[in-house]
Amino acid sequence: MGKMAEHEKIVYAYVVADLLHVGHVVFLENAKSFVGENGKLIVGVLTDEATMEKKERPCLSFNERIRIVKALKCVDVVVAQTTYSPISNIKNLRPDILIESDSHTRENLIQTKSVADSVGAKVIILPYYSSQCSTKIKDNITKSWKKPKEVEVVNIETKPKEDEENQTWQN
């Protein structure tokens, strides 16, 4: 008899992924490290509406953010996350491991852990890279952007002078 196939481990993580930066990449690479040989990292990308439950509308469209996350080699599958909380995706996907960020409130983490426990998922909390986040990048761009100086518009006469009217210009 052949050896029984190892269970395909499913790890679920989620991001907004607006202005993708090294914090996102490290977070998702760390999430991928829990997958094992036969597993998959499924990443939920928050829709604009889900993001706006707690933050401003992302700069990049949802479709652009999906495409960018899908391009990361550590990501196996990308799905939409339609609420800021991952609870509905946890219930639907039933992952073995849920990756959370320590940027979430204790209350939210307790609620999420309760749902994860109900589907048999272990919760692993990874650090939030506050030194590199989309909000700070946006703020830095805004602060460093300088409004262009106003240019004085001068009315230039286009009518030729009388003595130039009959001249021929040659190179």
Backbone as JSON, one array per atom type, in Angstrom:
{
  "sequence": "MGKMAEHEKIVYAYVVADLLHVGHVVFLENAKSFVGENGKLIVGVLTDEATMEKKERPCLSFNERIRIVKALKCVDVVVAQTTYSPISNIKNLRPDILIESDSHTRENLIQTKSVADSVGAKVIILPYYSSQCSTKIKDNITKSWKKPKEVEVVNIETKPKEDEENQTWQN",
  "N": [[0.83, -1.19, 0.0], [0.42, 2.25, -0.73], [1.9, 5.24, 0.65], [-0.05, 7.34, 2.72], [-1.35, 10.44, 1.6], [-0.13, 13.55, 2.75], [-1.97, 15.89, 4.65], [-3.15, 18.8, 3.04], [-2.02, 21.73, 4.09], [-3.65, 24.7, 4.95], [-3.07, 28.07, 5.05], [-4.18, 31.18, 6.11], [-4.01, 34.58, 5.43], [-4.39, 38.14, 5.54], [-4.6, 41.31, 3.84], [-4.61, 44.86, 3.12], [-3.04, 46.0, 1.18], [-2.44, 48.41, -0.11], [-0.38, 50.51, -1.84], [1.95, 48.69, -1.93], [4.56, 47.48, 0.1], [7.71, 46.79, 1.77], [7.01, 45.86, 4.32], [4.56, 44.52, 3.89], [5.49, 42.45, 2.24], [7.33, 41.06, 3.9], [5.58, 40.27, 5.96], [3.83, 38.54, 4.53], [5.66, 36.66, 3.51], [6.55, 35.57, 5.93], [4.13, 34.46, 6.77], [3.85, 32.5, 4.81], [5.85, 30.77, 5.58], [4.7, 29.03, 7.39], [3.27, 27.17, 6.01], [4.3, 24.69, 5.04], [5.29, 21.71, 3.16], [3.21, 20.73, 1.42], [1.23, 22.61, 1.49], [-0.85, 25.62, 1.2], [-0.7, 29.14, 0.83], [-3.2, 31.3, 1.34], [-4.32, 34.43, 0.51], [-6.24, 37.05, 1.63], [-7.49, 39.92, 0.14], [-8.5, 43.02, 1.09], [-11.54, 44.49, 0.12], [-12.42, 47.72, -1.27], [-14.6, 48.75, 0.18], [-14.5, 47.19, 2.52], [-12.03, 47.98, 3.56], [-12.57, 50.67, 4.09], [-14.11, 50.5, 6.35], [-12.5, 50.98, 8.49], [-10.39, 52.56, 7.66], [-9.08, 55.05, 5.33], [-10.2, 55.28, 1.87], [-8.44, 53.11, -0.3], [-5.58, 54.06, -2.32], [-4.96, 52.66, -4.63], [-6.87, 50.73, -6.94], [-9.17, 48.03, -6.16], [-8.92, 45.84, -7.96], [-6.34, 46.3, -8.98], [-4.83, 45.98, -6.66], [-5.37, 43.3, -6.04], [-4.13, 42.06, -8.25], [-1.44, 42.78, -7.87], [-0.8, 41.53, -5.39], [-1.24, 38.88, -6.12], [0.92, 38.51, -7.79], [3.09, 38.09, -6.15], [5.59, 35.8, -5.25], [5.38, 34.25, -2.95], [2.73, 33.89, -2.47], [-0.04, 31.8, -2.9], [-2.8, 31.67, -3.51], [-5.3, 34.12, -4.1], [-7.94, 35.86, -2.59], [-11.03, 37.72, -2.32], [-11.68, 39.83, 0.44], [-14.4, 40.79, 2.07], [-15.16, 42.17, 4.32], [-13.78, 44.11, 7.03], [-13.0, 42.53, 9.12], [-11.74, 39.18, 9.29], [-13.54, 37.14, 9.66], [-15.76, 36.02, 8.1], [-14.39, 34.91, 5.92], [-12.79, 33.09, 7.26], [-14.71, 31.28, 8.18], [-15.66, 30.32, 5.71], [-13.34, 29.37, 4.33], [-12.02, 27.76, 6.16], [-9.31, 27.53, 7.33], [-6.19, 25.95, 8.36], [-4.41, 27.43, 9.74], [-4.58, 30.74, 10.88], [-3.28, 33.8, 10.1], [-2.57, 36.6, 11.89], [-2.24, 40.13, 12.62], [-0.33, 42.01, 14.95], [-1.25, 44.54, 15.12], [-3.93, 44.78, 15.44], [-6.75, 45.27, 17.62], [-7.0, 44.0, 20.97], [-9.56, 43.11, 21.63], [-10.68, 42.63, 19.06], [-8.96, 40.59, 18.21], [-9.53, 38.57, 20.07], [-12.22, 37.97, 19.45], [-11.88, 37.1, 16.78], [-10.19, 34.91, 17.22], [-11.9, 33.2, 18.6], [-13.74, 32.43, 16.58], [-11.92, 31.25, 14.81], [-11.03, 29.11, 16.41], [-13.41, 27.65, 16.45], [-13.5, 26.5, 13.93], [-11.32, 24.93, 13.98], [-8.87, 26.16, 13.53], [-5.58, 27.33, 14.09], [-4.3, 30.29, 15.59], [-1.91, 32.57, 14.64], [0.02, 35.25, 15.59], [1.59, 37.83, 13.99], [4.21, 40.34, 13.89], [3.4, 43.8, 13.31], [4.58, 46.0, 10.92], [5.22, 48.88, 11.73], [7.01, 50.88, 11.14], [7.12, 50.92, 8.46], [4.57, 51.54, 6.64], [1.61, 51.84, 4.6], [0.12, 54.15, 5.17], [2.01, 55.86, 6.39], [3.77, 56.14, 4.23], [2.13, 57.47, 2.39], [1.7, 59.83, 3.87], [4.34, 60.84, 3.98], [4.8, 61.33, 1.27], [2.92, 63.33, 0.82], [3.87, 65.34, 2.57], [6.38, 65.88, 1.46], [5.83, 66.74, -1.05], [5.87, 69.51, -3.11], [4.11, 72.38, -3.83], [3.83, 73.61, -7.09], [5.46, 76.63, -8.09], [3.68, 79.62, -8.75], [3.32, 80.73, -12.02], [3.97, 83.65, -13.74], [1.94, 84.91, -16.21], [2.7, 86.26, -19.23], [1.68, 88.54, -21.62], [2.41, 88.18, -24.88], [3.29, 89.96, -27.69], [2.26, 89.14, -30.9], [2.26, 90.18, -33.35], [4.13, 91.03, -36.19], [6.93, 93.29, -36.39], [7.07, 96.26, -38.35], [9.44, 96.54, -39.98], [10.35, 93.93, -40.15], [8.57, 92.57, -41.62], [8.93, 92.17, -44.43], [11.23, 90.72, -44.66], [13.31, 87.93, -45.46], [13.98, 84.89, -44.0], [16.78, 82.9, -43.64], [18.57, 79.87, -43.28]],
  "CA": [[0.0, 0.0, 0.0], [1.17, 3.51, -0.78], [1.85, 6.13, 1.81], [-1.17, 8.27, 2.68], [-0.94, 11.82, 1.31], [-0.18, 14.49, 3.87], [-3.03, 16.9, 4.57], [-2.72, 20.07, 2.48], [-2.22, 22.76, 5.1], [-4.1, 25.98, 4.44], [-2.76, 29.22, 5.9], [-4.89, 32.36, 5.62], [-3.57, 35.9, 5.89], [-5.12, 39.16, 4.78], [-3.96, 42.62, 3.76], [-5.22, 45.86, 2.24], [-2.05, 46.03, 0.1], [-2.41, 49.68, -0.83], [1.03, 50.9, -1.89], [2.68, 47.52, -1.45], [5.89, 47.82, 0.6], [8.47, 45.67, 2.36], [6.25, 45.33, 5.45], [3.63, 43.54, 3.33], [6.26, 41.31, 1.73], [7.85, 40.3, 5.05], [4.41, 39.68, 6.61], [3.35, 37.41, 3.73], [6.71, 35.62, 3.5], [6.49, 34.9, 7.23], [2.92, 33.63, 6.74], [4.15, 31.35, 3.94], [6.74, 29.84, 6.29], [3.89, 28.08, 8.17], [2.51, 26.34, 5.08], [4.84, 23.34, 4.89], [5.54, 21.25, 1.78], [2.02, 20.51, 0.59], [0.19, 23.57, 1.82], [-1.08, 26.81, 0.39], [-0.96, 30.42, 1.48], [-4.32, 32.03, 0.74], [-4.29, 35.81, 1.0], [-7.42, 37.86, 1.4], [-7.25, 41.35, -0.1], [-9.7, 43.74, 1.48], [-12.2, 45.34, -0.87], [-12.44, 49.13, -0.87], [-15.61, 48.92, 1.22], [-13.98, 46.58, 3.75], [-10.97, 48.86, 4.05], [-13.15, 51.91, 4.59], [-14.72, 50.3, 7.67], [-11.57, 51.49, 9.51], [-9.35, 53.41, 7.08], [-9.49, 55.78, 4.13], [-10.23, 54.51, 0.62], [-7.1, 52.88, -0.85], [-5.19, 54.79, -3.54], [-5.02, 51.72, -5.75], [-8.16, 50.03, -7.04], [-9.2, 46.67, -5.66], [-8.37, 44.95, -8.99], [-4.88, 46.49, -9.03], [-4.24, 45.37, -5.45], [-5.45, 41.84, -6.22], [-3.11, 41.68, -9.25], [-0.12, 42.95, -7.26], [-0.6, 40.47, -4.39], [-1.17, 37.63, -6.87], [2.23, 38.43, -8.42], [4.13, 37.73, -5.17], [5.85, 34.36, -5.35], [5.02, 33.55, -1.72], [1.27, 33.79, -2.41], [-0.57, 30.75, -3.77], [-4.17, 31.97, -3.92], [-5.8, 35.41, -3.62], [-9.41, 35.95, -2.53], [-11.55, 38.98, -1.81], [-12.18, 39.86, 1.82], [-15.43, 41.82, 1.92], [-15.3, 42.91, 5.57], [-12.47, 44.33, 7.63], [-12.75, 41.32, 9.91], [-11.6, 37.99, 8.45], [-14.42, 36.07, 10.16], [-16.52, 35.29, 7.06], [-13.45, 34.08, 5.14], [-12.37, 31.97, 8.12], [-15.8, 30.3, 8.14], [-15.75, 29.73, 4.37], [-12.11, 28.68, 3.91], [-11.65, 26.81, 7.22], [-7.86, 27.3, 7.27], [-5.53, 25.31, 9.49], [-3.74, 28.52, 10.47], [-4.94, 32.11, 10.55], [-2.21, 34.73, 10.44], [-3.08, 37.91, 12.32], [-1.24, 41.17, 12.88], [-0.43, 42.56, 16.3], [-1.79, 45.9, 15.04], [-5.36, 44.73, 15.74], [-7.07, 45.4, 19.05], [-7.16, 42.75, 21.74], [-10.96, 42.72, 21.48], [-10.85, 42.03, 17.73], [-8.21, 39.33, 18.15], [-10.27, 37.58, 20.87], [-13.37, 37.58, 18.65], [-11.39, 36.33, 15.64], [-9.68, 33.63, 17.72], [-13.06, 32.37, 18.93], [-14.23, 31.86, 15.32], [-10.87, 30.35, 14.31], [-11.11, 27.89, 17.23], [-14.62, 26.89, 16.09], [-13.24, 25.73, 12.7], [-10.09, 24.17, 14.19], [-7.69, 26.9, 13.06], [-4.65, 27.91, 15.05], [-4.05, 31.69, 15.27], [-0.53, 33.02, 14.85], [0.06, 36.71, 15.49], [2.88, 38.32, 13.52], [4.36, 41.77, 14.14], [3.04, 44.82, 12.33], [5.77, 46.8, 10.63], [4.74, 50.26, 11.79], [7.99, 51.79, 10.55], [6.89, 50.92, 7.02], [3.17, 51.25, 6.35], [1.08, 52.66, 3.51], [-0.29, 55.46, 5.69], [3.22, 56.68, 6.54], [4.28, 56.43, 2.89], [1.26, 58.52, 1.85], [1.99, 61.07, 4.61], [5.64, 61.34, 3.53], [4.64, 61.89, -0.08], [2.18, 64.59, 0.97], [4.74, 66.33, 3.2], [7.52, 66.24, 0.62], [5.35, 67.31, -2.3], [5.87, 70.96, -3.09], [3.22, 72.96, -4.82], [4.62, 74.38, -8.06], [5.35, 78.08, -7.99], [2.8, 80.19, -9.76], [4.06, 81.35, -13.11], [3.32, 84.85, -14.24], [1.65, 84.82, -17.64], [3.01, 87.53, -19.9], [1.05, 88.61, -22.93], [3.45, 88.44, -25.88], [2.74, 90.47, -28.95], [2.61, 88.25, -32.0], [2.24, 90.95, -34.59], [5.51, 91.38, -36.56], [7.27, 94.71, -36.56], [6.99, 96.65, -39.77], [10.68, 96.32, -40.72], [10.6, 92.5, -40.3], [7.55, 91.97, -42.47], [9.36, 91.81, -45.78], [12.53, 90.03, -44.64], [13.33, 86.49, -45.67], [14.92, 84.27, -43.06], [17.42, 81.7, -44.2], [19.55, 79.19, -42.4]],
  "C": [[0.87, 1.25, 0.0], [0.98, 4.32, 0.48], [0.68, 7.1, 1.65], [-0.67, 9.69, 2.45], [-1.11, 12.71, 2.54], [-1.28, 15.52, 3.6], [-2.45, 18.21, 4.0], [-3.06, 21.17, 3.48], [-2.59, 24.08, 4.44], [-3.8, 27.06, 5.48], [-3.46, 30.42, 5.27], [-4.34, 33.61, 6.28], [-4.33, 36.92, 5.07], [-4.43, 40.52, 4.9], [-4.85, 43.57, 2.95], [-4.36, 45.94, 0.98], [-2.14, 47.29, -0.75], [-0.97, 50.17, -0.74], [1.89, 49.8, -1.27], [4.11, 47.91, -1.08], [6.51, 46.61, 1.3], [7.76, 45.07, 3.58], [5.25, 44.27, 5.01], [4.39, 42.27, 2.93], [6.77, 40.45, 2.89], [6.7, 39.58, 5.77], [3.96, 38.43, 5.85], [4.39, 36.3, 3.6], [6.72, 34.86, 4.82], [5.25, 34.0, 7.31], [3.19, 32.35, 5.93], [5.02, 30.31, 4.65], [5.98, 28.81, 7.13], [3.15, 27.07, 7.31], [3.01, 24.9, 5.03], [4.93, 22.97, 3.42], [4.31, 21.21, 0.9], [0.91, 21.53, 0.82], [0.1, 24.74, 0.87], [-1.27, 28.03, 1.3], [-2.06, 31.1, 0.69], [-4.32, 33.42, 1.37], [-5.59, 36.51, 0.62], [-6.98, 39.3, 1.19], [-8.56, 42.06, 0.19], [-10.24, 44.58, 0.33], [-12.12, 46.79, -0.39], [-13.41, 49.35, 0.28], [-15.14, 48.34, 2.55], [-12.91, 47.46, 4.38], [-11.55, 50.09, 4.72], [-13.96, 51.74, 5.87], [-13.83, 50.91, 8.75], [-10.55, 52.49, 8.98], [-9.93, 54.2, 5.91], [-9.5, 54.84, 2.92], [-8.8, 54.32, 0.12], [-6.84, 53.73, -2.1], [-5.34, 53.91, -4.77], [-6.36, 51.02, -5.76], [-8.02, 48.61, -6.49], [-8.57, 45.7, -6.67], [-6.86, 45.08, -9.11], [-4.22, 45.81, -7.83], [-4.27, 43.86, -5.51], [-4.32, 41.37, -7.13], [-1.71, 41.76, -8.66], [0.16, 41.83, -6.26], [-0.45, 39.12, -5.08], [0.22, 37.42, -7.47], [3.34, 38.03, -7.44], [4.33, 36.22, -5.17], [5.51, 33.58, -4.08], [3.52, 33.29, -1.6], [0.78, 32.73, -3.41], [-1.95, 31.09, -4.33], [-4.55, 33.32, -3.33], [-7.32, 35.39, -3.67], [-9.79, 37.33, -2.04], [-11.93, 38.8, -0.35], [-13.12, 41.06, 1.88], [-15.77, 42.57, 3.2], [-13.91, 43.1, 6.16], [-12.05, 43.12, 8.47], [-12.65, 40.11, 8.98], [-12.6, 36.89, 8.75], [-15.16, 35.32, 9.06], [-15.59, 34.43, 6.21], [-12.94, 32.9, 5.96], [-13.43, 30.87, 8.07], [-15.88, 29.59, 6.79], [-14.53, 28.88, 4.01], [-11.66, 27.59, 4.89], [-10.13, 26.5, 7.2], [-7.36, 26.53, 8.5], [-4.89, 26.37, 10.38], [-4.27, 29.85, 9.95], [-3.78, 32.99, 11.01], [-2.86, 36.09, 10.73], [-1.91, 38.86, 12.54], [-1.42, 41.69, 14.29], [-0.91, 44.03, 16.3], [-3.29, 45.94, 15.39], [-5.59, 44.77, 17.24], [-7.23, 44.03, 19.68], [-8.58, 42.22, 21.58], [-11.22, 42.03, 20.14], [-10.14, 40.68, 17.63], [-8.93, 38.22, 18.93], [-11.47, 37.06, 20.08], [-12.95, 36.7, 17.47], [-10.9, 34.96, 16.08], [-10.82, 32.68, 18.06], [-13.61, 31.68, 17.67], [-13.2, 30.87, 14.76], [-10.89, 29.03, 15.09], [-12.29, 27.02, 16.8], [-14.44, 26.09, 14.8], [-11.93, 24.95, 12.79], [-8.83, 24.85, 13.71], [-6.87, 27.44, 14.23], [-4.41, 29.37, 14.63], [-2.61, 32.02, 15.6], [-0.5, 34.53, 14.61], [1.48, 37.13, 15.13], [2.98, 39.82, 13.77], [3.94, 42.64, 12.96], [4.26, 45.7, 12.15], [5.39, 48.28, 10.56], [5.73, 51.25, 11.19], [7.82, 51.88, 9.04], [5.43, 50.54, 6.76], [2.67, 52.23, 5.28], [0.7, 54.05, 3.97], [0.91, 56.37, 5.85], [3.8, 57.06, 5.18], [3.46, 57.56, 2.28], [1.54, 59.86, 2.53], [3.32, 61.68, 4.16], [5.57, 61.95, 2.14], [3.95, 63.25, 0.02], [3.07, 65.68, 1.55], [5.86, 66.79, 2.27], [7.1, 66.87, -0.71], [5.28, 68.82, -2.17], [4.98, 71.47, -4.2], [4.07, 73.78, -5.8], [4.39, 75.88, -7.87], [4.42, 78.56, -9.09], [3.64, 80.91, -10.79], [3.27, 82.55, -13.6], [3.15, 84.71, -15.75], [1.86, 86.2, -18.24], [2.37, 87.49, -21.28], [2.11, 89.02, -23.94], [2.78, 88.89, -27.17], [3.2, 89.58, -30.09], [2.63, 88.96, -33.36], [3.67, 91.34, -34.96], [5.71, 92.88, -36.69], [7.31, 95.01, -38.04], [8.26, 96.33, -40.55], [10.99, 94.84, -40.91], [9.62, 91.85, -41.27], [8.05, 91.47, -43.81], [10.71, 91.11, -45.81], [12.35, 88.54, -44.9], [14.38, 85.92, -44.74], [15.46, 82.99, -43.66], [18.38, 81.12, -43.15], [20.87, 79.13, -43.05]]
}
